Amino acid sequence: MSACRLTPSDLAHYIATHHIAAELVPMSVQTPTVAAAAAALGVEPGQIIKSLLFLVHGEPVLVIASGEAMVEREVLAQRFSVGKKQIKLADAETVLRITGYPVGGVPPFGHLHPSPTLLDQAVLAWEFVYGGGGDEWTLLRIAPKELARVTAAKWIAL
């Protein structure tokens, strides 16, 4: 069974129906990485957010990290009181199945199957951050506090 694939149009509909103060930014170049997105927008890499899906003891957890942050498995293991080997970065197929979006375009919300979410405290340094907008050609622009509200994320120091 193939995963349902969502698009930036699906994300735009989610933003509108949930009254989220965010906008989608169509790009003229692909932005699958933090460096590519920052360069295309002319912003600092720290303003780009990564929506990373981890499996913690087999259960999905979304980590929204500042573009410059490295997500260490040890930090997540401590947070969830499990061994480091119980923390795995989800593969592309699992990301698509759970979120509905492809790796490189995963937004921080609007997923097929919402997961508990952790949000990197470093994003608070910025007025706006940019994340996946549903594909490699679209970015999402949102204020960190709105992002925290929409995702009901718990803050974490990465």
Backbone torsions as a table, in degrees:
resi	resn	phi	psi	omega
1	MET	NA	127.0	-179.0
2	SER	-85.9	152.6	-178.6
3	ALA	-74.9	148.8	174.4
4	CYS	-73.7	129.6	-178.3
5	ARG	-104.9	119.6	177.5
6	LEU	-88.5	162.9	-175.8
7	THR	-129.3	172.4	174.1
8	PRO	-56.7	-31.4	177.0
9	SER	-63.0	-39.2	176.6
10	ASP	-63.9	-41.4	179.4
11	LEU	-66.0	-41.3	178.2
12	ALA	-60.3	-41.2	177.8
13	HIS	-63.6	-42.4	179.3
14	TYR	-62.1	-44.8	179.8
15	ILE	-60.4	-45.2	-178.1
16	ALA	-67.3	-47.0	-175.4
17	THR	-71.6	-23.4	179.5
18	HIS	-101.6	8.2	176.7
19	HIS	51.8	51.9	-178.9
20	ILE	-94.6	130.9	177.5
21	ALA	-80.5	83.6	-178.8
22	ALA	-154.3	161.1	176.2
23	GLU	-139.5	150.5	174.6
24	LEU	-91.9	138.1	-177.7
25	VAL	-117.8	104.0	176.5
26	PRO	-67.1	139.5	-177.6
27	MET	-113.9	150.9	178.4
28	SER	-89.3	-7.5	176.5
29	VAL	-131.0	157.8	176.7
30	GLN	-70.4	144.2	-178.3
31	THR	-131.7	58.8	-176.3
32	PRO	-77.8	-11.3	-178.3
33	THR	-125.2	163.3	176.5
34	VAL	-58.3	-47.6	-177.8
35	ALA	-61.2	-43.8	-179.5
36	ALA	-64.7	-43.4	-179.1
37	ALA	-65.8	-45.1	-179.7
38	ALA	-62.2	-43.6	-179.9
39	ALA	-64.7	-42.8	-178.4
40	ALA	-65.1	-35.3	-178.4
41	LEU	-89.2	-18.4	-175.1
42	GLY	72.1	36.6	178.8
43	VAL	-121.5	172.3	177.9
44	GLU	-74.5	147.6	177.9
45	PRO	-55.9	-30.2	179.2
46	GLY	-64.5	-19.9	178.8
47	GLN	-82.2	-9.6	177.5
48	ILE	-91.7	134.4	176.6
49	ILE	-108.6	147.0	177.4
50	LYS	-110.5	130.3	174.7
51	SER	-102.0	103.2	-174.4
52	LEU	-110.0	129.2	179.2
53	LEU	-97.3	121.8	176.0
54	PHE	-111.5	155.0	171.2
55	LEU	-108.9	118.3	180.0
56	VAL	-108.2	108.8	-175.3
57	HIS	55.2	35.7	177.6
58	GLY	86.8	-7.1	-178.8
59	GLU	-101.7	137.6	-177.7
60	PRO	-70.8	138.5	174.0
61	VAL	-138.2	128.4	177.7
62	LEU	-91.6	131.2	175.3
63	VAL	-115.5	119.3	176.6
64	ILE	-100.3	110.4	-173.5
65	ALA	-115.0	146.9	170.9
66	SER	-59.6	146.3	-176.7
67	GLY	-55.1	-27.7	-178.5
68	GLU	-88.9	-9.0	-175.1
69	ALA	-81.4	142.1	169.1
70	MET	-99.6	128.9	178.9
71	VAL	-91.2	106.7	-178.5
72	GLU	-86.3	132.7	179.3
73	ARG	-60.2	-30.4	-179.6
74	GLU	-61.7	-39.9	-179.8
75	VAL	-63.9	-43.5	179.0
76	LEU	-68.9	-38.6	178.6
77	ALA	-60.7	-43.3	177.8
78	GLN	-64.7	-42.9	-178.3
79	ARG	-59.1	-38.5	-176.2
80	PHE	-103.3	5.6	178.4
81	SER	53.3	49.0	175.9
82	VAL	-131.2	167.1	176.1
83	GLY	-72.0	153.8	-178.6
84	LYS	-57.0	-32.0	-179.3
85	LYS	-70.6	-12.4	178.5
86	GLN	-86.2	-1.5	-179.5
87	ILE	-108.3	120.1	179.9
88	LYS	-133.8	138.6	172.9
89	LEU	-74.3	128.5	-177.9
90	ALA	-66.2	143.8	176.7
91	ASP	-78.3	169.0	-174.0
92	ALA	-58.3	-39.4	-179.9
93	GLU	-64.7	-42.6	178.9
94	THR	-66.2	-41.6	178.0
95	VAL	-58.4	-47.0	-179.6
96	LEU	-64.3	-41.8	-178.8
97	ARG	-65.0	-40.6	-175.9
98	ILE	-84.0	-44.7	-175.7
99	THR	-90.1	-31.3	-174.1
100	GLY	91.3	-5.2	-176.9
101	TYR	-116.7	150.3	178.8
102	PRO	-78.2	150.6	173.6
103	VAL	-55.8	137.3	-177.7
104	GLY	99.9	-13.5	179.4
105	GLY	-138.9	11.4	-175.5
106	VAL	-67.5	119.6	175.0
107	PRO	-79.2	167.6	-178.4
108	PRO	-80.2	-4.7	179.6
109	PHE	-157.2	176.3	-179.8
110	GLY	82.3	25.2	-176.1
111	HIS	-81.6	159.2	175.1
112	LEU	-58.5	-45.2	-179.0
113	HIS	-127.6	93.2	-179.2
114	PRO	-57.3	141.8	-178.7
115	SER	-118.2	155.4	171.2
116	PRO	-54.5	142.5	-171.4
117	THR	-127.3	138.5	173.1
118	LEU	-113.7	139.1	-176.7
119	LEU	-123.6	124.8	-179.2
120	ASP	-62.6	125.2	179.8
121	GLN	-59.9	-23.5	-177.7
122	ALA	-62.5	-22.1	-179.0
123	VAL	-68.7	-18.4	-179.8
124	LEU	-66.5	-13.4	-179.9
125	ALA	-72.0	-12.5	-172.2
126	TRP	-116.0	148.3	175.3
127	GLU	-70.1	-40.7	177.0
128	PHE	-135.9	149.4	172.7
129	VAL	-125.4	161.4	-177.8
130	TYR	-125.0	131.5	179.1
131	GLY	-134.0	-173.8	178.8
132	GLY	-57.3	138.9	-179.2
133	GLY	-114.3	18.6	176.1
134	GLY	114.2	-22.7	173.8
135	ASP	-157.6	-178.1	-175.8
136	GLU	-77.4	-1.5	-178.3
137	TRP	-110.2	2.7	-174.2
138	THR	-136.4	136.2	175.3
139	LEU	-118.9	157.1	177.9
140	LEU	-108.1	132.5	177.3
141	ARG	-112.1	126.8	-176.2
142	ILE	-155.1	149.8	174.8
143	ALA	-78.4	143.5	-178.3
144	PRO	-54.9	-40.7	-178.8
145	LYS	-68.9	-33.9	175.1
146	GLU	-67.9	-39.8	177.1
147	LEU	-59.5	-45.0	179.1
148	ALA	-63.3	-40.4	179.9
149	ARG	-64.2	-48.3	-175.0
150	VAL	-66.2	-39.6	-177.0
151	THR	-87.6	-11.0	-174.0
152	ALA	51.9	37.0	-176.1
153	ALA	-73.2	154.0	170.6
154	LYS	-97.7	137.6	-179.0
155	TRP	-75.1	146.4	178.8
156	ILE	-144.6	144.8	174.1
157	ALA	-93.1	113.9	179.6
158	LEU	-96.1	NA	NA
